[in-house]
Amino acid sequence: MIELKNVTKQYEVGDQIIQVLKGISLKIRDGEFVGILGASGSGKSTLMHIIGLLDSPSEGQVLIDGKDASKLSDNELSKLRNHYVGFVFQQFNLINKYSVLENVLLPALYSKEKLPFDPTNRVLELLSKFGIYDRRNYRPNKISGGQQQRTAIARALIMNPKIILADEPTGNLDTKTGEDIMDLLKSLNKEFGLTVVIVTHEKNIAAKTKKQIFIRDGQIVKKYL
Amino acid sequence: MKFLSFLIGASFDDFRRNKVRTFLTSLGIMIGVLSVVLLIAFGLGLRNYIEQQFEELGTNLLYVIPARLIGEGGGLQAAGAAAIPRFEEKDVAKLEKIENVDFAAPYFETFSNVEAGGETKYTQVSLGDENMNSAINLEADIGRLFTKGDVDKRAKVVVLGPSLAEDLFGAKEAAVGKTVRISEQNFKVIGVIKSKGSGVLGGPGFDTIVYLPYKSSLRINPNKKFSALYIRVKSEGTIAQVKRDAERELSKTYDIDDEFQVVEQTEFLSTIASIFSILNGILVAIGSISLLVGGIGIMNIMYATVTERIKEIGIRRALGATKTDILSQFLAESVILSVFGGAAGLILAFMIVAVIQRFFPAEVNLLSVLAALGVSSAIGIFFGVFPARRAANLVPIEAIRYE
């Protein structure tokens, strides 16, 4: 379970202080399928980065299974990013000099522990499941946006994380491909019991989730369960 | 182990995809290493060359020079530069009477125009006797050297260095029997010496000199004074005794403090060594400048490389890479690049030295190799890792967003 307690985030731009998050508290329980909905600039992406330990709050606490993230070392945080969370970005954030297969394999190479599975086999399994097995030796910039996002999802899944965090996962895709990706994320939650958190500004995307959190000006304005 | 092979594999992969960048970075290190190693190899080569030239003269030879040239510590003294010819024929005779002296020989050198067949060359003219020929190891290639008979008869004969013979007559074979004109006097060429190599630091070598009997021309040496005397001792073991006796004998006529000095081969050699330690210092300084310039090149490319890869660093951090993982990766890349560039520079330096060694005793110095490799690698590694460290220390999301 991930719990945020009164999290704030502010940036200094020149001599101005911009308050992005203004005291957010929420709980994401294991197995939930959550949509964080908000307009551009509402702070929803920042919120997701804090949940995913890519950023740290200015104030407040992030508790991962009851442990305070601010008290963790870089190695411990890296380990959580590696094992506990899987990210899916709007821009895919694949490394273009590696093949699809190598991109998906990358998190496994950063694992400091012996893995209970063979990483290459698992990558091939995931690629088959997502219909991009025949693209395994391609560079990401040589395949379609939908295929890139599937590659990114496969990469997020390779380490068997507890939670998938997706930041506007359909933002760079056409409607049909976007729906396919949403169905894929939905099935991950339904079939494998993974916690899935999706950040989006599109209501119809958020509507596919089971629980929605609305963010405006850095504050939660509504929760639907 | 697996991570290490992944790192190395990833590095090579990165190099393959960025050939120009890889080449340029390595080039900086390569040039740095090459220039330092080569400069020092040349410096050492020059020293070896000069030492060889002196050693060829034999170790049972003493030189009497008309000033104090070499100080106590082996360094050159400024007074030596103002030396004027002062020795006379009777000094030669006195020296020959010393016990264990094989012979003493007079020597005078000057510069003059030498004309033949319409060609004129301004070159060194060396005057001596038949013993001078053997003291400086002259050997006839074509014709013969002058003899005691030529000296006594004041024969108007000369022996030419091979380069000079070629310059004046087109080919050294054509010189013998011809006439050359020096100080408005005609001399018959009786021989051409075997080549002894060109001069040091662009100075005249044995090959461009005209050798003639010292009694044959009053115009060339009107004062009949000699600029140096050679003494050959009968065996190496008697050098010290002969040197002492010669000093005692000559000090009856000349002031030992500034009018003459009896010098041994080993003293010349230690003087050469002390001159070349200064020269090598200068070469190291020049080499260090090129190493620095190469280093700045490496620094720029490394810095740009890491900066353009900050986003990649962010992605890796998001996937679970620790700061140490990121540093290891960039360290591996920098080390491989440095080793690659350094090895290329070394191979090239060894190849160039191997080619040059046919003409010149250049020598690769291990210390210069280590220093060059060490400094260029340190620069490469520092500027590869320092910006990567900065990127690894960013909050991951800031690195991912970096444009």
Interface residues (C-beta under 8 A of the other chain):
Chain A: H49 G52 L54 D55 S56 D74 N75 S78 K79 R81 N82 H83 F87 F89 N93 L94 I95 K97 Y98 L106 P107 L109 Y110 S111 R155 M159
Chain B: K2 F3 F6 D13 D14 R17 K311 E312 I315 R316 R317 A318 L319 G320 A321 T322 K323 T324 D325 V395 P396 I397 E398 I400
